[in-house]
Amino acid sequence: MFEALGQKFSSIFSGLRGKVTDTDLRDFTAQIKIALLESDVAVEVAESFSNRILEKAKLLESDINKSTNPAQKIFEIVNTELTQILGGSARRLRFAKSSPTVILLTGLQGAGKTSLAGKLSHYLLEQGNTPLLVAADLQRPNAVNQLQVVGKSVNTPVFAPEAGNGVGDPVQVAKDGLKFAKDKLHNFVIVDTAGRTGVDKELMQQVESIRDAINPNEILFVVDAMMGQDAARTAQAFANGVGFDAVVLTKLDGDARGGAALSIVELTGKPIIFAATGEKVTDFDLFYPERMSSRILGLGDIASLAEQAKRAMPEAASKNLEDKFIKGEDFTFTDFLSQLEAMKNMGSMSKLIGLLPGAGGMKKQLDNFDESELVRTRAIIESMTPQE
């Protein structure tokens, strides 16, 4: 999503040579502002961001020019400010003092709340929790059925006493769902609510009624990152109306300009807690501002890559391979196949390489990479006899 912005930043930085003057700094920050605006970042956020960089750079101008690499010093300032504009540090879920922890999902129709409910449920299951999904979206056609399908796909029970399709009381469903969770000893309750195509009074009132009825520990606003500036404005309206605790960005793997992620924290004062980066239930994790800043600036995201590798390869298999290397044993085709399987579980090759430093410069090669070659390689190896 941030490839275009990253390439623009790279081009802007390449123009910094040797010592920098006051004029150089003003030209630099003006270009940064234009790059942000072209990425659909809110005007006030782009102005505030570029002004902060200019102020810090001017304050440290003497130290910057004493450095052997002034451009690197300015790069560090931009990295720090970019991390701050994205939230500063990762925000984690708040747990209830006594179970269950109640999470209310809100947002516009089409933002991906129902799919997100499944991903969040899977995320919690992986950590040893026992979540329950509650179908309180009784307006959208087949919303209840969709949540039931999602719940089944992630092995999570769904509380759905009403068929939906415009029938039933979502407030009562939410209350009954909370009681059911307590009776069945679920330690997390995820309540899926109705959305609209736009912010309106009826939507706000319904969400407020559900909020007041179940007193959630976390209200998460789910937003489509591909909406750009509109998403940030919608979030601002919700923050001023119903109120929420944190933002969840969906479709962060899209090819839109990414203005939402760069605007939403500053406009709402609320952090981004999670990000969904694909269609798989595993394409979901905590949002790390410092990692996202690093990726935008072309430094890659080695921490996320390492975490994905750890999840994809069983610890026992990883230990066996490590022992083989220590003992100096041969690396066989069987070992190679296990590595291929782990890579497949981690996601597409282009996505993995995209986490490496400097991946922005390999965009053309990544676009031309044929994933089917890995399938072909696997088929060739599996067709061999052990002796071969």
N, C-alpha and C positions, 0 to 999 in steps of 0.2 A: 504493500500500500504506500509506503514512504519512499519507494525507489526514486521517483521523479524529484522529490524534495532533497533526498540524499545526494543525487547527482548535481543538483543546483548548488547545494552547499559546498560540494567538492570543487565545483568550478569557481565559486566565489573565493574559497580558501587558496586556490592555485594562483589567484591574482595578487596575493600578499607576498612581497619580496623584500628582504632586508628590513631596515628600520622603517617604522611606521610613523607617519605624521598625523596631525589632527585631521587633516583633509582625508587621508587614507582611511582613518577610522570612521569618519562620517560616510564616506562612499561605501565602505564595507557594510556598515549597519543598514544603510539605505537598501543595498542589494539583498541583505538578509530579510528585511521587511517585505520587499517585493516578492521574494521566493515564498514567504509564508502566505502572503495574500493570494498568490497564484495556486497555492495548495488549499485554498478555501478556509484559511484560518480567519477567525473573526478580526475585524479591523482593529478594535481596541486591544486585543491580545497581541496582534502583530506589532502594533506601535509600542505597547508596554515592554514586550520582549526585546525589541531592537534598542529601545531607549536604555534599558537596564544594561545591555551589553556595552553600549557606548559609554555610559557612566562608569562602569567598572574598568573598561579599557583605558579611559582617560585618566582615571584615578591611579592606575598601575602603569601608565605610559612609560615612565622612566624605567621601571623594572623590566617592562616588556622589551624595550630597546637595548637594555644591558644584556639581555639573554642572547645566547648564540643562535636561537631560533625563535624570533618574535612571533611568527605565524603560529607556532605550537602553543605559545602562551595564550594567544587570542582564541585558539581552538579549545583550550581548556576552559576558558571563560564561557564560551558558547555551550560546551558540553554540560557545564555546571548549571547554566541557566535553562537549558533544554530539559535537563533532569527535573528541575524545579517546576517548570511549566507543565510537566507531565505528572506531577504529584510529589516529587521528592524521594519518597521511599515506598516500598510495598505496604499495602494496607491488608490486614488479615481479618477473617471473620471474627465477630465477637460472639462468644458463647454465653448462653443463659446460665444464671447461677444454679438453676435447677432445670432439668430436662422437661420438655424438649426445647431446643433452640428454634425459634420460628423465623423463617425468611419469607418476606413478601416480595414477589416480583411484579414490577409495574413497567409501563412503557406503552408506546404506540403500537398499533396493529402492524404486523409485518417486521417488527424489530427482531423477532426470533425468540420470544419469551419461552414458548413451549419447548422448543429444541434445547434452549439454554437450561431449562429446568432439568432435562435429562442429563446434560453434561455436568451440571452442578451436583446432581445426585450421584453420578458415577465418580466424580471427584471425591465426594464425601465417603462413598463406599470404599474407595481405595485406601482411605485413611482409617478404616475400621468402624465407621459410623453406620447407623441404621435409619436412613432417611425415609420419609413418607411424602409422596406427591399428592397435593390436594387440587382437584379440578374445580376452580372457582370462576373459570371463564365459561359462562353459560350463554354467551351471546353469539360468538362467532360459530358459524356452521361447522360441525364435526370437531370443535375444539376439544371436547371431552374425549372423543374417540382417539384423537391425535395424541393426547397426553397418555392415554392408556397404552397405545402402541409404543410411545417413547419409554414409558415406565417398564414395559415388558422387555424392551431391548436392552435396558440397563439393570434388569433384575431388581426393580424397585416397585413396591406396592403402590397402587393409586387409589385414593379415596375419592370415589365419584358416585354419590348417591343420586345425582340428577343427570338426565340425558343431555341437558343443555339445549342448543339450538333455539335460544330465546325463552326457555322454560326453566323456572327454578329461582331460588333466592341465593345469590352468591355469598351474602353475608352469613346466612345460616349454614351454608356448606362449609365455609371457612371455620366457623365456630365448632361445628360437629366434627370436622376433620382434626381440629386441635384436640378435642376430647378423645377421639379415636386413637390418636397418636399416643396420648398419655396412657390410655387403657392397654395398648399393645406394646408399650415401652419403646417407641421410636424416639431416638434422641435428636432428630432433626425433622422439621416440617417445612416443606417448600410449597408455598401457595401460588399457583398460577392464576393471574387475573386477566380480565378482559382488556383489550386495547381499543383504540379508535384510529381512524385515519388522520385525526388531528386532535389537538387539545381542546376539550369542551367542558362545560360545567357539569354535565351528566357523568362524564368519565371521572372527573375529580371527586364528585360526591360519592360515587360508588367505591372508589379506592379509599377515600377517607373513612367511609362506613366500615369497610373490612379492616382497615388499620385500627380503628377504635375498638372493634369487636375482639380482635385477637392480640392486640398489643405486641407486634412483632419485635424481635431483637434486632433485626436488620431489614431495612426497606431498600431493595436494590432496584435502581432504574436501568432497565435494559435498553440499549440504544444501538441502532444500526450505524456502524462507523462509516458506511458508504454514503450516508446522508450529508456528510460534511457539516457546514456551518448551521444548516437547518436543525441537525441533531443537537447541537450545542444550545441553540435557542429553545428547542423543545424541552431539554433538560432544565434549562433556566426557569421555564414556566412551571414545570413540575416542582422544582425546588422551592419556588415562591408560593406554590399552591399546596399540594399534598405534603411535600417535603420528602426527602429520602436521605439515606446515609452514605451510599456509595453508588458508583456507576459500573455497569458491566458492558463492555464493548463487544458486539458481535460482528462477524464478517470482516475481521481485521486482515484477512487474507485477500480481500478484494483489490481491484485495481483503481479504486477511486483515489481522491487526492489526500484524504486523511485529516481534513481540517477539524473533524470532531474531536479526535484524541488530543489535538494540540490546543483546543479552545475550551473544552468542557470543564476542566479542573478550575481554571481561572475564572470562568463565567459563573460557575455554580458554587465554588468553594468546597466542592465535594471530591473525594479521591476516586480514581479508577481502581476497582478491587480485582476484577477478573477480565480476561480477554479470551474470546473464542476465535481461533485462527483457521478453522476449517469445518468440514461437515462431520468428521468422526467425533465420537464422544471423548476421545483422548486429545482432541485439538482444543484444549481448554486448560488454563492455568492462571495462577496469580499474575497480576500485571506488575511488572518491575520497571518503574520509570527509568532507572539508570541503565538497564539493559536495552530498553527501547531507544533511548537517546544514543547509546553506543551503536545500535544498528543503523539509525538514521544517518549518523556521521561516518558510517563506513568502517567502524571498528569491530563489527560482528557481535555475536552473542555466544561466546564459548560456554558460559555458565548454563544457559538453556540447552545447548547442544549436549553437554555432559549429562544433564539431568535426563534428557530424552534417551540417551544411550543407556543409562542405568536402568530406566524403566523398561526398555525394549529387550535387554538381554538378561535372562535369569542369573542371579548371583552365582549359582553353582556352575553354570556354563562359563561364566566370566572367570571364575576361580580356576577351573580346569584348564582353560586356555592360558591363563597366567602361569600356572604350574608347568605347562608344556614349554613355554618360552624360557622359564628359569632353568629347566632341566636340559634345554638345548634340543628338544625333540622336534621332529619334522612338523611343519605346518601343512596339513593335508587338505585335499579337496573337501573332505567332510567338515573340517574346521572352517574352510572358506564358505561353505554352504550355510553354516550356522551364523556367520558374519552377515551374509546376504539376507538371511531371515530377520536378523536383528535390525538391519538397515531398513528392510521393508516395513517392520513394525514401527519404526521411527517416523515414517512419512515419506513423501516424495523426495527424490534426490535433489531436485531444484530447491525445495524448502530447506533441506539440510545444508546444502552448500551456501544458501542465502544467509546462514548464521555465521559463516566464516568471515574474518576480516577481509575487506576488499572485494566482497562478492558482487558489489554493484558494478564493478568493471567487467564482470563475466556474464552480464545479463544476456547477451546475444547467444553465448555458448549454452547457458542454462535453458534458454527458450528452445534451442535446437536439440537438447538432450532427449534421447528416446528411452523412456523407462522400460519399454518392452525388451531392450537389449539385456537387462538383468534377468528377465524371465527366460530368455533364450539361453543365456549362460547357465542358469540353473538346470534347464532341461538337458543341456549337453552333459553336464556333470552327472546328473542322476541317471543318464542312459549308459554310463560307463560301468564296467564290472569293477569290483574292488582291486583286482590286479592292475587294471588299466589306470 
